Amino acid sequence: MQCARQHPFGGFASAPDRIAVIGLLPFFALLSGCLSDAELLAENSRIALQTAEMRGAGELDCPRVKAAIVTEKEVPGQPLGELYSEYGVRVDGCGRTVFYDIECRDEKICAVREKPLPE
């Protein structure tokens, strides 16, 4: 795949032209709201933990719970949708434990599915 544009006079873009375009890529990525997988996972992990703690406190009937992320991954939306974050979260409280799969589409909305305890 050829990335350089060809000038009308037969040559390719000069090095300063290529550097200028490459230098603007982070700016355009920022404007378009692009995040790396790691950034998206970190951004959504906070709300995933809060969601798990609220759900766990209710299900365990325990006001003091602690949630921890066990697994995390980015999943492409179907078809051709946006990426979303998926977390496996363990919640401990009052001598009991519950596990959840939490799917976050953005940093405000997460869906929760309870998982059976691992054996």
C-alpha positions as CSV (number, residue, x, y, z in Angstrom):
1,M,0.0,0.0,0.0
2,Q,1.4,3.3,-1.0
3,C,0.8,6.2,1.5
4,A,2.6,9.1,-0.2
5,R,0.6,11.2,-2.6
6,Q,2.0,11.8,-6.0
7,H,2.5,15.4,-7.1
8,P,1.2,16.4,-10.5
9,F,4.8,16.9,-11.7
10,G,5.6,13.2,-11.2
11,G,7.4,13.3,-7.9
12,F,6.2,12.2,-4.5
13,A,5.4,14.6,-1.6
14,S,8.5,16.0,-0.1
15,A,9.7,15.0,3.4
16,P,8.5,18.3,5.0
17,D,5.0,17.7,3.5
18,R,4.9,14.1,4.9
19,I,6.2,15.3,8.3
20,A,3.5,18.1,8.5
21,V,0.8,15.6,7.7
22,I,2.1,13.0,10.2
23,G,2.4,15.7,12.8
24,L,-1.3,16.5,12.5
25,L,-2.5,12.9,13.0
26,P,-2.7,13.1,16.8
27,F,-4.6,16.4,16.5
28,F,-7.2,14.7,14.1
29,A,-7.4,11.6,16.4
30,L,-8.1,13.9,19.3
31,L,-10.8,15.7,17.4
32,S,-12.4,12.4,16.3
33,G,-12.5,11.1,19.8
34,C,-10.2,8.1,19.1
35,L,-8.9,6.2,22.1
36,S,-6.5,3.3,22.3
37,D,-7.7,0.0,23.7
38,A,-5.8,0.7,26.9
39,E,-7.3,4.2,27.3
40,L,-10.8,2.9,26.7
41,L,-10.3,0.0,29.2
42,A,-9.0,2.4,31.8
43,E,-11.7,5.0,31.2
44,N,-14.5,2.4,31.5
45,S,-13.0,0.4,34.4
46,R,-13.9,3.0,37.0
47,I,-17.7,2.9,36.2
48,A,-17.5,-0.9,35.9
49,L,-16.2,-1.2,39.4
50,Q,-18.8,1.3,40.8
51,T,-21.6,-0.6,39.0
52,A,-20.4,-3.9,40.4
53,E,-20.1,-2.6,43.9
54,M,-23.6,-1.1,43.9
55,R,-25.0,-4.3,42.5
56,G,-23.0,-6.5,44.8
57,A,-23.9,-4.5,47.9
58,G,-27.6,-5.1,47.1
59,E,-27.3,-8.8,46.2
60,L,-25.0,-9.6,49.1
61,D,-27.1,-7.5,51.5
62,C,-23.8,-5.9,52.6
63,P,-23.1,-2.2,52.8
64,R,-19.3,-2.6,52.6
65,V,-18.1,-4.4,49.5
66,K,-14.9,-4.4,47.5
67,A,-14.8,-4.9,43.8
68,A,-11.8,-6.0,41.7
69,I,-11.4,-6.5,38.0
70,V,-10.4,-10.1,37.2
71,T,-10.4,-9.9,33.4
72,E,-10.8,-7.1,30.9
73,K,-11.0,-6.9,27.1
74,E,-12.2,-4.8,24.2
75,V,-14.9,-6.2,22.0
76,P,-15.9,-5.0,18.6
77,G,-19.5,-4.0,18.2
78,Q,-21.6,-5.9,15.7
79,P,-22.0,-5.2,12.8
80,L,-19.3,-2.6,12.4
81,G,-20.3,-1.0,15.7
82,E,-18.1,0.8,18.2
83,L,-15.7,-1.0,20.5
84,Y,-17.0,-1.7,24.0
85,S,-15.3,-2.9,27.1
86,E,-16.0,-6.1,28.9
87,Y,-14.9,-6.9,32.4
88,G,-15.0,-9.9,34.7
89,V,-15.4,-8.4,38.2
90,R,-15.3,-10.1,41.6
91,V,-17.2,-8.5,44.5
92,D,-16.4,-9.5,48.1
93,G,-18.4,-8.4,51.2
94,C,-19.6,-9.8,54.5
95,G,-17.8,-13.1,54.0
96,R,-19.4,-13.8,50.6
97,T,-18.4,-13.4,47.0
98,V,-20.2,-12.8,43.7
99,F,-18.9,-12.5,40.1
100,Y,-20.2,-10.3,37.3
101,D,-19.6,-9.8,33.6
102,I,-19.9,-6.1,33.0
103,E,-20.2,-4.6,29.5
104,C,-19.5,-0.9,29.2
105,R,-20.4,1.0,26.0
106,D,-19.2,4.3,27.3
107,E,-18.1,5.7,30.6
108,K,-21.6,6.2,31.9
109,I,-23.6,3.1,30.9
110,C,-22.7,-0.5,31.8
111,A,-24.8,-3.7,31.6
112,V,-24.3,-6.4,34.3
113,R,-24.7,-10.2,34.1
114,E,-24.2,-12.4,37.2
115,K,-21.8,-15.3,36.7
116,P,-21.7,-18.5,38.7
117,L,-18.9,-18.8,41.2
118,P,-15.8,-20.5,39.8
119,E,-15.1,-23.9,41.2
